[in-house]
Amino acid sequence: MPTRRDILAGGAALALAHPVRAVTLGDDGLYKQPWFLDSFLELGDDLAEAAAGGRGLIVLFEQAGCPYCRELHAVNFARPELADFLTAHFDVVQLDLWGARRLLDFDGETLEERALAAKWTVNFTPTTVLFPAEAAGSASRAEAEAFRLPGYLKPFHYLSALEYVATGEYRAQPFPRYLQDKFATLRERGIDPDVW
C-alpha cells in the first residue's frame, strides 16, 4: 500500500508496484485501444465473426470523463498478460453510454447506443459484457450473454472474469466460487496473487 510520502513524492513507489501507461483519448472523449474492433455495429454479426475466429465478443460501455474507464485502459489493459489473453480470446466493441451511433442488437432491433445501454440495463461505466463464441446465432442479448462486469475491477479480477468465460467455467459455477478455487490453486503452488 503506498504511503502518503510515496504519493507526495510523485507516486514513484506506486508506479513501480502498479504500472500505469499513457492512454489514447479519442475525439469522442473515450479512451482507445488499437485492438478495438472497427465494427459496423451489428452485434450478432460481430459475434459470428469473432466465433469464426475462435473468439468471443466483448461489448464495452464507457463514457467521456469516466475515471474508472481511464483506470481500465491505463492499468488493466497496460498489463501484457491481461491484454494478450483478452485479444487472443475476444473481439472488443466499444460503445458510448450516451452515444448516438445507430446499431443492430442481437434481436434485430436498430437503436442508438444510449438506447441499447438502457435496454441492457447498463448503469455504470465501464461495463464489460461478455459473449462466448458458442453464443453466435443467439436471438437475443439475454440468450447470448455469459457474464458482465458492471463497473471497474482490478486487473486480477478482470483477467479472472475473462478466463471464467473463455474457459466455459461460467456454465459450471458462479464467479465467486471460481475465484475461491483459483485462489486455492495459487496458494497450493505457493503463489500470492497480485490482486491490485
N, C-alpha and C positions, 0 to 999 in steps of 0.2 A: 504494500500500500504506500503510495507516495506521501511524503510528509509535506507540511506547509513550506518548509525550507526548499524542498525539491521543486515545488510549484513556483515559488517566488524566484528561484534561480533559473527559471526558464524551462522547467519541466524536463531537464536532461535525464534524470533517473526514470521518469515516466516514459520518455521517448525510447529509452533503451529496453525497458521491460515490455512495452506495448507499441509496436511500430505503427506509425501514422504516416500516411503519404499524402502528397498533394492530390486533390481531386479536380476533375474537369467539370466545370459548370456549363451547361448548355444554354442556348438563347431562351429556352423556356423556363429557366430557373431550376431545372432538375440536374442532378449530378449524373454523369455519363460514364459508361464503360465501353471499351472498344468491342467487346464481345456481345453487347446487346443486339438482339435480333432486329434487323431493319425489316419491319413487318408491314403487310397490307392491312393489319389489324382484323383479320378473320381468324378468330381464336381456334375454331375447330380445325381449320386448315393448318394453322401454326402447330397445333399438337400433332396432327397427322404427319407433317413434315419432320418434326422432331422425332416422332416414333419411328419413322422410316430410317432414321439415322441411329436408332437405338437409345434415344434420349427422351426424357420427359420435358414438360414445359413449366416454366415459372412465369406467372403474371405478377409483376412487382408494382404496387401502387406507391407513389411518392407525391410530395407536394413541395413547391418552392418555399424556401425558408425553413424547412424541417431540419432541426439539429440532429435528430436521430437518423435521418436519411443520410446526412453528411457522415455520421459515425459509421453507418453501414458501409459506405464507399471508402472512407479514409482508413478504417481499422479492419473490418471484416474482409472486404474484397482486396485489401493490401496483403493479406496472408496468402502466400502461394499455395499452401495445402488446401485452403478453402476455395480459392479461385480456380485452381486446377480441377478439383473434384466437381465443382459446380459446372464448369464448361465442358467437362467430359460426360456429364450425366443429364444436363438440362440446356434448353434454349431459354432465353430470358426476354420477355416482352415487358417494357417499362410503360406504365400508364400514369397519367397525372390525375390525382384525386379530384381536381377541379377542372380538368381539361375538356375541351370541346371537340376533339377529333372524333369522327364517327368510326364505329367498329361494328363487327358482326359477332354476336355472342354465340356460344355453343348451340343454343336452341334456335338460332336463325334470326333472332331479333336484332335489328340495327338500331344503335343508340350511341349517345356521346359517352366519353369516358366517365364524366361525373354521374351520369345516369346509371352506368354499369356499376360504379362504386356503390351507389345507393341500393341497386338491385341485389348486389352480392353482400350487402351489409358490411362494407369496409368502412371502419370508423377511425382508424389510426394509420399513421404513416411512420415508417414504412410498413406495409403489409405484404407479405410474401405468400402467394397462393400456389401450391404445388400440385401438378397434374402428372401422374405417371404415364409412361409410354403405352401401357396396356389400356388406358382410358380413351385412346384415339377412337373416334367414331361415336363417342357418347352424345346423347341427345340433349344434355343439359350440363350446366356447371356443377350442380349438386351431384350428378351421377359421375362426373369426371374427377372432381376434386378429391385428393387423398388427404391433404393436410394444409393448414395455414398457420402462419406466424403473424399474429396481429400486433405489430409493434417491433421494436428493436430487441434482438437477442445478442448477447456477447458471442464472439467467434466460436467457442467450443460448442455452445448450444445450437448456434445457427448451422454449423457443419454437421452436427449430430442430427438435426432435423432433415437436412439434405440426404444424409445416409439412410435415415429412417424410411424415407420414401423410395430412394433409389434401390435399396435392397429388398423392398417389399415388406419390411417389418411392420409397416403401418397396418397391414392386414392381420397380423398375429397378436399384437399387444398395444396398449396405449403408450403414448410417448413418455410419460413419467417412468413407467416400468422399463422401457427401452433404455432410458438414461441410467436408471439404477443398475441394470445389467451391464451397461458399458462401463460405469464407474467400478463395479466389482471386478470385471475382467482386467481393467487397467491396474487396479490395486494388486491383483494376483500377480501381475507382471512387474510389480514394483514401480509403477508409473504414477506420479501425482499429476493429474491432468491440469493444464492451464485453462482455468475456467473464466479467465478475464474476458 
